[in-house]
Amino acid sequence: MARTEQLRLDELSPRAAAAAVRQRLATTEMRAFAHSSPAKLIAVGLVLLGLCLTAGVVTGTAVTSRQHALDVLLDQAEPDAYSAQRLYTSLSVADASAGTAFISGGLEPKPVRDRYNQAVGEAGAELVTQSNRSDQDTDSHLRSGIATGLPVYTGIIETARANNRGGQPVGAAYLSEASNLMQATLLPMAQELQKHRESAIAGTQRNHVRPPWPAIVLPLVAVAALVAAQWFLFRRWHRVLNLGLLLATTTMVALLAWTVIAGVISAVATTDSRDDGSVPAASLTESRILAQQARTAETLKLVRRDTSAGYDNTFDAAVAKLRGILADYPSGAPGSADVSTASAALERWKGAHQRMNDALSKGDFIGAGAVATGPGANEATAQVDALDRALGDGIADTRNMLRSNTSRAARALDLLAPGALVLSTAAAVLIAAGLWPRLREYR
């Protein structure tokens, strides 16, 4: 039959043959149109509309959730962690200062007394700050334990002071009892509270670095569906392009690219806030606590005039761990210059501690006390203060880095949530505009 039609075409004039070909193509298209029901086209349109709108809603929701988590980190989790770190440090400083006050005998020097009072006051203030956070009920037993134990500790210290002023040797025993309460009970609870706060920051950072797969997969599926729909229309109507669907595809590709690029920028900033902020801050905080533990052991040895190796072992273990942390601190990390200063102060402190031990081994308690608590620039007190000050400055640098990078991570997502809704809605409108002419052909 095809051969017969071809012979008939050959018998016609060129103009008539062209008209016959056009008629045949129109007949073929009408047959395809007849086999294509409007229900199929409506179903395709509804699927495309659903995919695009769902992709926009899911992307907007995911971005909003991530921004909220970063805001909570900046406004609550990080300040809570910093407050817990200050509580932990203040308790350690108070314990070390209490021991120093007993070495001079009688009335302690005013700077030493002021340092102790300031540390206790700061610890009380941070307890109030921690208790104001009602969303951390799981740590209420830790706050209550510290709040209950701190007055007991200060009461024992005052009893020890009263006996020390009266020349009673039992004052040293009271001091040891108070220090044992601090080291065995209060500081472990403060450390656990701090770890919980640090874990909250680490959890937010860990979740934020993970890709938001639903917000990536759904726009990708929508793009694939739009491409498939355009192929379907081409096969049915033999039209190469559908402007509406083509623009809708471009819109969803733009949404997908925006989500991926903004997500990568935000994840990198969050990684920087972890690597240059929270991680080194934890190391420096631990270093600061170790320094105060070593100082407490040093002063208690003098107060009790202990010539055994017990306090020296505690001092050496704390200093060895502190030296290892400072040696492993990354050279390019924030606070690295402060760490170098702290390391130099630590070495000078070790030299002063050795001079103290040498004087104490000779029975020169006054000379040993002068080395441990004297005002000289080469004595232990000056080096401990320099070490603590350098570590505090380093913690401030890492905290600033943590907050600035977290803020940058949040800013990278600022317009994405509303932008996702706008782009997905625009894609839906373009899909309707692209399919409407095809639907009208069924009228």
Contacts in CASP RR format, 6 or more apart in sequence:
PFRMAT RR
TARGET T0000
AUTHOR 0000-0000-0000
METHOD contacts of the structure
MODEL  1
MARTEQLRLDELSPRAAAAAVRQRLATTEMRAFAHSSPAKLIAVGLVLLG
LCLTAGVVTGTAVTSRQHALDVLLDQAEPDAYSAQRLYTSLSVADASAGT
AFISGGLEPKPVRDRYNQAVGEAGAELVTQSNRSDQDTDSHLRSGIATGL
PVYTGIIETARANNRGGQPVGAAYLSEASNLMQATLLPMAQELQKHRESA
IAGTQRNHVRPPWPAIVLPLVAVAALVAAQWFLFRRWHRVLNLGLLLATT
TMVALLAWTVIAGVISAVATTDSRDDGSVPAASLTESRILAQQARTAETL
KLVRRDTSAGYDNTFDAAVAKLRGILADYPSGAPGSADVSTASAALERWK
GAHQRMNDALSKGDFIGAGAVATGPGANEATAQVDALDRALGDGIADTRN
MLRSNTSRAARALDLLAPGALVLSTAAAVLIAAGLWPRLREYR
8 20 0 8 1.000
9 17 0 8 1.000
9 20 0 8 1.000
9 21 0 8 1.000
10 17 0 8 1.000
12 20 0 8 1.000
29 237 0 8 1.000
29 238 0 8 1.000
32 236 0 8 1.000
32 237 0 8 1.000
32 238 0 8 1.000
33 236 0 8 1.000
33 237 0 8 1.000
33 441 0 8 1.000
36 236 0 8 1.000
38 439 0 8 1.000
38 442 0 8 1.000
41 435 0 8 1.000
41 438 0 8 1.000
41 439 0 8 1.000
42 439 0 8 1.000
44 229 0 8 1.000
44 232 0 8 1.000
44 435 0 8 1.000
45 229 0 8 1.000
45 431 0 8 1.000
45 432 0 8 1.000
45 435 0 8 1.000
47 225 0 8 1.000
48 222 0 8 1.000
48 225 0 8 1.000
48 226 0 8 1.000
48 229 0 8 1.000
48 245 0 8 1.000
48 248 0 8 1.000
48 431 0 8 1.000
49 428 0 8 1.000
49 431 0 8 1.000
49 432 0 8 1.000
50 428 0 8 1.000
51 218 0 8 1.000
51 221 0 8 1.000
51 222 0 8 1.000
51 225 0 8 1.000
52 222 0 8 1.000
52 248 0 8 1.000
52 252 0 8 1.000
52 424 0 8 1.000
52 427 0 8 1.000
52 428 0 8 1.000
52 431 0 8 1.000
53 424 0 8 1.000
53 425 0 8 1.000
53 428 0 8 1.000
54 218 0 8 1.000
55 215 0 8 1.000
55 218 0 8 1.000
55 219 0 8 1.000
55 221 0 8 1.000
55 222 0 8 1.000
55 252 0 8 1.000
55 255 0 8 1.000
55 420 0 8 1.000
55 424 0 8 1.000
56 218 0 8 1.000
56 219 0 8 1.000
56 255 0 8 1.000
56 420 0 8 1.000
56 421 0 8 1.000
56 423 0 8 1.000
56 424 0 8 1.000
57 420 0 8 1.000
57 421 0 8 1.000
57 424 0 8 1.000
58 214 0 8 1.000
58 215 0 8 1.000
58 218 0 8 1.000
59 212 0 8 1.000
59 215 0 8 1.000
59 218 0 8 1.000
59 219 0 8 1.000
59 255 0 8 1.000
59 259 0 8 1.000
59 416 0 8 1.000
59 417 0 8 1.000
59 420 0 8 1.000
59 424 0 8 1.000
60 215 0 8 1.000
60 416 0 8 1.000
60 417 0 8 1.000
60 418 0 8 1.000
60 419 0 8 1.000
60 420 0 8 1.000
60 421 0 8 1.000
61 417 0 8 1.000
62 212 0 8 1.000
62 214 0 8 1.000
62 215 0 8 1.000
63 212 0 8 1.000
63 215 0 8 1.000
63 259 0 8 1.000
63 413 0 8 1.000
63 416 0 8 1.000
63 417 0 8 1.000
63 420 0 8 1.000
64 417 0 8 1.000
66 208 0 8 1.000
66 212 0 8 1.000
66 266 0 8 1.000
66 413 0 8 1.000
67 410 0 8 1.000
67 413 0 8 1.000
67 414 0 8 1.000
67 417 0 8 1.000
69 204 0 8 1.000
69 207 0 8 1.000
69 208 0 8 1.000
70 204 0 8 1.000
70 208 0 8 1.000
70 270 0 8 1.000
70 406 0 8 1.000
70 409 0 8 1.000
70 410 0 8 1.000
71 410 0 8 1.000
72 204 0 8 1.000
73 201 0 8 1.000
73 204 0 8 1.000
73 205 0 8 1.000
73 406 0 8 1.000
74 403 0 8 1.000
74 406 0 8 1.000
74 407 0 8 1.000
74 410 0 8 1.000
76 133 0 8 1.000
76 135 0 8 1.000
77 197 0 8 1.000
77 200 0 8 1.000
77 201 0 8 1.000
77 204 0 8 1.000
78 201 0 8 1.000
78 399 0 8 1.000
78 402 0 8 1.000
78 403 0 8 1.000
78 406 0 8 1.000
80 130 0 8 1.000
80 133 0 8 1.000
80 136 0 8 1.000
80 197 0 8 1.000
80 200 0 8 1.000
81 194 0 8 1.000
81 197 0 8 1.000
81 198 0 8 1.000
81 200 0 8 1.000
81 201 0 8 1.000
81 278 0 8 1.000
82 399 0 8 1.000
83 126 0 8 1.000
83 129 0 8 1.000
83 130 0 8 1.000
83 197 0 8 1.000
84 126 0 8 1.000
84 130 0 8 1.000
84 190 0 8 1.000
84 193 0 8 1.000
84 194 0 8 1.000
84 196 0 8 1.000
84 197 0 8 1.000
85 194 0 8 1.000
85 197 0 8 1.000
85 281 0 8 1.000
85 285 0 8 1.000
85 395 0 8 1.000
86 122 0 8 1.000
86 126 0 8 1.000
87 122 0 8 1.000
87 123 0 8 1.000
87 124 0 8 1.000
87 126 0 8 1.000
87 127 0 8 1.000
87 130 0 8 1.000
87 146 0 8 1.000
87 190 0 8 1.000
87 193 0 8 1.000
87 194 0 8 1.000
88 187 0 8 1.000
88 190 0 8 1.000
88 191 0 8 1.000
88 193 0 8 1.000
88 194 0 8 1.000
88 285 0 8 1.000
88 289 0 8 1.000
89 285 0 8 1.000
89 288 0 8 1.000
89 289 0 8 1.000
89 292 0 8 1.000
90 119 0 8 1.000
90 120 0 8 1.000
90 121 0 8 1.000
90 122 0 8 1.000
90 123 0 8 1.000
90 124 0 8 1.000
90 126 0 8 1.000
91 119 0 8 1.000
91 123 0 8 1.000
91 146 0 8 1.000
91 150 0 8 1.000
91 182 0 8 1.000
91 186 0 8 1.000
91 187 0 8 1.000
91 190 0 8 1.000
92 187 0 8 1.000
92 288 0 8 1.000
92 289 0 8 1.000
92 292 0 8 1.000
92 293 0 8 1.000
92 296 0 8 1.000
93 115 0 8 1.000
93 119 0 8 1.000
93 292 0 8 1.000
93 388 0 8 1.000
94 116 0 8 1.000
94 119 0 8 1.000
94 120 0 8 1.000
94 123 0 8 1.000
94 182 0 8 1.000
95 178 0 8 1.000
95 179 0 8 1.000
95 182 0 8 1.000
95 183 0 8 1.000
95 187 0 8 1.000
95 292 0 8 1.000
95 296 0 8 1.000
96 292 0 8 1.000
96 295 0 8 1.000
96 296 0 8 1.000
96 299 0 8 1.000
96 384 0 8 1.000
97 112 0 8 1.000
97 115 0 8 1.000
97 116 0 8 1.000
97 119 0 8 1.000
98 116 0 8 1.000
98 157 0 8 1.000
98 160 0 8 1.000
98 175 0 8 1.000
98 178 0 8 1.000
98 179 0 8 1.000
99 175 0 8 1.000
99 179 0 8 1.000
99 296 0 8 1.000
99 299 0 8 1.000
99 300 0 8 1.000
99 303 0 8 1.000
100 108 0 8 1.000
100 112 0 8 1.000
100 295 0 8 1.000
100 299 0 8 1.000
100 372 0 8 1.000
100 373 0 8 1.000
100 381 0 8 1.000
101 108 0 8 1.000
101 109 0 8 1.000
101 112 0 8 1.000
101 113 0 8 1.000
101 116 0 8 1.000
101 161 0 8 1.000
102 108 0 8 1.000
102 160 0 8 1.000
102 161 0 8 1.000
102 164 0 8 1.000
102 171 0 8 1.000
102 172 0 8 1.000
102 175 0 8 1.000
102 299 0 8 1.000
102 303 0 8 1.000
103 299 0 8 1.000
103 302 0 8 1.000
103 303 0 8 1.000
103 369 0 8 1.000
103 372 0 8 1.000
103 373 0 8 1.000
104 112 0 8 1.000
104 369 0 8 1.000
104 373 0 8 1.000
105 164 0 8 1.000
106 164 0 8 1.000
106 165 0 8 1.000
106 166 0 8 1.000
106 167 0 8 1.000
107 165 0 8 1.000
108 161 0 8 1.000
109 373 0 8 1.000
112 373 0 8 1.000
116 157 0 8 1.000
120 150 0 8 1.000
120 154 0 8 1.000
123 146 0 8 1.000
123 150 0 8 1.000
124 147 0 8 1.000
124 150 0 8 1.000
127 143 0 8 1.000
127 146 0 8 1.000
127 147 0 8 1.000
127 150 0 8 1.000
130 136 0 8 1.000
130 139 0 8 1.000
130 143 0 8 1.000
130 193 0 8 1.000
131 143 0 8 1.000
131 147 0 8 1.000
136 196 0 8 1.000
138 196 0 8 1.000
139 193 0 8 1.000
139 196 0 8 1.000
142 189 0 8 1.000
142 190 0 8 1.000
142 192 0 8 1.000
142 193 0 8 1.000
142 196 0 8 1.000
143 193 0 8 1.000
145 186 0 8 1.000
145 189 0 8 1.000
146 186 0 8 1.000
146 189 0 8 1.000
146 190 0 8 1.000
146 193 0 8 1.000
149 181 0 8 1.000
149 185 0 8 1.000
149 186 0 8 1.000
150 186 0 8 1.000
152 181 0 8 1.000
153 178 0 8 1.000
153 181 0 8 1.000
153 182 0 8 1.000
153 186 0 8 1.000
155 178 0 8 1.000
156 174 0 8 1.000
156 177 0 8 1.000
156 178 0 8 1.000
156 181 0 8 1.000
157 174 0 8 1.000
157 175 0 8 1.000
157 178 0 8 1.000
159 171 0 8 1.000
159 174 0 8 1.000
160 171 0 8 1.000
160 172 0 8 1.000
160 173 0 8 1.000
160 174 0 8 1.000
160 175 0 8 1.000
160 178 0 8 1.000
163 169 0 8 1.000
163 170 0 8 1.000
163 171 0 8 1.000
163 174 0 8 1.000
164 171 0 8 1.000
164 172 0 8 1.000
164 175 0 8 1.000
172 303 0 8 1.000
172 304 0 8 1.000
175 300 0 8 1.000
175 303 0 8 1.000
176 300 0 8 1.000
176 303 0 8 1.000
176 304 0 8 1.000
179 296 0 8 1.000
179 300 0 8 1.000
183 293 0 8 1.000
183 296 0 8 1.000
187 289 0 8 1.000
191 289 0 8 1.000
194 285 0 8 1.000
198 278 0 8 1.000
198 282 0 8 1.000
201 278 0 8 1.000
201 402 0 8 1.000
202 274 0 8 1.000
202 278 0 8 1.000
205 270 0 8 1.000
205 271 0 8 1.000
205 273 0 8 1.000
205 274 0 8 1.000
205 278 0 8 1.000
208 266 0 8 1.000
208 267 0 8 1.000
208 270 0 8 1.000
208 409 0 8 1.000
209 267 0 8 1.000
209 270 0 8 1.000
209 271 0 8 1.000
211 263 0 8 1.000
211 267 0 8 1.000
212 259 0 8 1.000
212 263 0 8 1.000
215 259 0 8 1.000
215 420 0 8 1.000
216 256 0 8 1.000
216 259 0 8 1.000
216 260 0 8 1.000
219 252 0 8 1.000
219 255 0 8 1.000
219 256 0 8 1.000
219 259 0 8 1.000
220 256 0 8 1.000
222 252 0 8 1.000
222 427 0 8 1.000
223 249 0 8 1.000
223 252 0 8 1.000
223 253 0 8 1.000
223 256 0 8 1.000
226 245 0 8 1.000
226 248 0 8 1.000
226 249 0 8 1.000
226 252 0 8 1.000
226 431 0 8 1.000
227 249 0 8 1.000
229 245 0 8 1.000
230 241 0 8 1.000
230 242 0 8 1.000
230 245 0 8 1.000
230 246 0 8 1.000
230 249 0 8 1.000
233 239 0 8 1.000
233 242 0 8 1.000
233 245 0 8 1.000
233 438 0 8 1.000
234 240 0 8 1.000
237 438 0 8 1.000
242 434 0 8 1.000
242 435 0 8 1.000
243 434 0 8 1.000
244 430 0 8 1.000
244 431 0 8 1.000
244 433 0 8 1.000
244 434 0 8 1.000
245 430 0 8 1.000
245 431 0 8 1.000
245 434 0 8 1.000
245 435 0 8 1.000
247 430 0 8 1.000
248 426 0 8 1.000
248 427 0 8 1.000
248 428 0 8 1.000
248 430 0 8 1.000
248 431 0 8 1.000
248 434 0 8 1.000
251 423 0 8 1.000
251 424 0 8 1.000
251 426 0 8 1.000
251 427 0 8 1.000
251 430 0 8 1.000
252 423 0 8 1.000
252 424 0 8 1.000
252 427 0 8 1.000
254 423 0 8 1.000
255 419 0 8 1.000
255 420 0 8 1.000
255 423 0 8 1.000
255 424 0 8 1.000
255 427 0 8 1.000
258 416 0 8 1.000
258 419 0 8 1.000
258 420 0 8 1.000
258 423 0 8 1.000
259 416 0 8 1.000
259 420 0 8 1.000
262 412 0 8 1.000
262 413 0 8 1.000
262 416 0 8 1.000
263 412 0 8 1.000
263 413 0 8 1.000
265 409 0 8 1.000
265 412 0 8 1.000
266 409 0 8 1.000
266 410 0 8 1.000
266 412 0 8 1.000
266 413 0 8 1.000
267 409 0 8 1.000
269 405 0 8 1.000
269 406 0 8 1.000
269 408 0 8 1.000
269 409 0 8 1.000
269 412 0 8 1.000
270 405 0 8 1.000
270 406 0 8 1.000
270 409 0 8 1.000
272 401 0 8 1.000
272 405 0 8 1.000
273 401 0 8 1.000
273 402 0 8 1.000
273 403 0 8 1.000
273 404 0 8 1.000
273 405 0 8 1.000
273 406 0 8 1.000
273 409 0 8 1.000
275 333 0 8 1.000
276 333 0 8 1.000
276 334 0 8 1.000
276 398 0 8 1.000
276 401 0 8 1.000
276 402 0 8 1.000
276 405 0 8 1.000
277 334 0 8 1.000
277 398 0 8 1.000
277 399 0 8 1.000
277 401 0 8 1.000
277 402 0 8 1.000
277 405 0 8 1.000
278 398 0 8 1.000
278 402 0 8 1.000
280 329 0 8 1.000
280 330 0 8 1.000
280 333 0 8 1.000
280 334 0 8 1.000
280 335 0 8 1.000
280 398 0 8 1.000
281 395 0 8 1.000
281 398 0 8 1.000
281 399 0 8 1.000
281 402 0 8 1.000
283 325 0 8 1.000
283 329 0 8 1.000
284 329 0 8 1.000
284 335 0 8 1.000
284 339 0 8 1.000
284 391 0 8 1.000
284 392 0 8 1.000
284 394 0 8 1.000
284 395 0 8 1.000
284 398 0 8 1.000
285 395 0 8 1.000
286 325 0 8 1.000
287 322 0 8 1.000
287 325 0 8 1.000
287 326 0 8 1.000
287 342 0 8 1.000
287 391 0 8 1.000
288 388 0 8 1.000
288 391 0 8 1.000
288 392 0 8 1.000
288 395 0 8 1.000
290 318 0 8 1.000
290 319 0 8 1.000
290 321 0 8 1.000
290 322 0 8 1.000
290 325 0 8 1.000
291 318 0 8 1.000
291 322 0 8 1.000
291 346 0 8 1.000
291 384 0 8 1.000
291 387 0 8 1.000
291 388 0 8 1.000
291 391 0 8 1.000
292 388 0 8 1.000
293 314 0 8 1.000
293 318 0 8 1.000
294 314 0 8 1.000
294 315 0 8 1.000
294 318 0 8 1.000
294 319 0 8 1.000
294 322 0 8 1.000
295 384 0 8 1.000
297 311 0 8 1.000
297 312 0 8 1.000
297 314 0 8 1.000
297 315 0 8 1.000
297 318 0 8 1.000
298 311 0 8 1.000
298 315 0 8 1.000
298 353 0 8 1.000
298 356 0 8 1.000
298 372 0 8 1.000
298 380 0 8 1.000
299 372 0 8 1.000
299 373 0 8 1.000
300 306 0 8 1.000
300 311 0 8 1.000
301 311 0 8 1.000
301 312 0 8 1.000
301 315 0 8 1.000
301 360 0 8 1.000
302 356 0 8 1.000
302 360 0 8 1.000
302 365 0 8 1.000
302 368 0 8 1.000
302 369 0 8 1.000
302 372 0 8 1.000
304 311 0 8 1.000
305 360 0 8 1.000
305 365 0 8 1.000
307 360 0 8 1.000
307 361 0 8 1.000
312 357 0 8 1.000
315 353 0 8 1.000
319 346 0 8 1.000
319 350 0 8 1.000
322 346 0 8 1.000
323 343 0 8 1.000
323 346 0 8 1.000
326 339 0 8 1.000
326 342 0 8 1.000
326 343 0 8 1.000
326 346 0 8 1.000
327 343 0 8 1.000
329 336 0 8 1.000
329 339 0 8 1.000
330 336 0 8 1.000
333 398 0 8 1.000
334 394 0 8 1.000
334 397 0 8 1.000
334 398 0 8 1.000
334 400 0 8 1.000
334 401 0 8 1.000
335 393 0 8 1.000
335 394 0 8 1.000
335 397 0 8 1.000
335 398 0 8 1.000
338 390 0 8 1.000
338 391 0 8 1.000
338 392 0 8 1.000
338 393 0 8 1.000
338 394 0 8 1.000
338 397 0 8 1.000
339 390 0 8 1.000
339 391 0 8 1.000
339 394 0 8 1.000
341 386 0 8 1.000
341 390 0 8 1.000
342 386 0 8 1.000
342 387 0 8 1.000
342 390 0 8 1.000
342 391 0 8 1.000
345 383 0 8 1.000
345 384 0 8 1.000
345 386 0 8 1.000
345 387 0 8 1.000
345 390 0 8 1.000
346 383 0 8 1.000
346 387 0 8 1.000
348 378 0 8 1.000
348 383 0 8 1.000
348 386 0 8 1.000
349 380 0 8 1.000
349 383 0 8 1.000
349 384 0 8 1.000
349 387 0 8 1.000
352 371 0 8 1.000
352 372 0 8 1.000
352 378 0 8 1.000
352 379 0 8 1.000
352 380 0 8 1.000
352 383 0 8 1.000
353 372 0 8 1.000
353 380 0 8 1.000
355 371 0 8 1.000
356 368 0 8 1.000
356 369 0 8 1.000
356 371 0 8 1.000
356 372 0 8 1.000
356 380 0 8 1.000
357 368 0 8 1.000
359 365 0 8 1.000
359 367 0 8 1.000
359 368 0 8 1.000
359 369 0 8 1.000
359 371 0 8 1.000
360 368 0 8 1.000
370 379 0 8 1.000
371 379 0 8 1.000
371 380 0 8 1.000
372 379 0 8 1.000
372 380 0 8 1.000
372 381 0 8 1.000
373 379 0 8 1.000
373 380 0 8 1.000
373 381 0 8 1.000
374 380 0 8 1.000
374 381 0 8 1.000
375 381 0 8 1.000
375 382 0 8 1.000
376 382 0 8 1.000
END
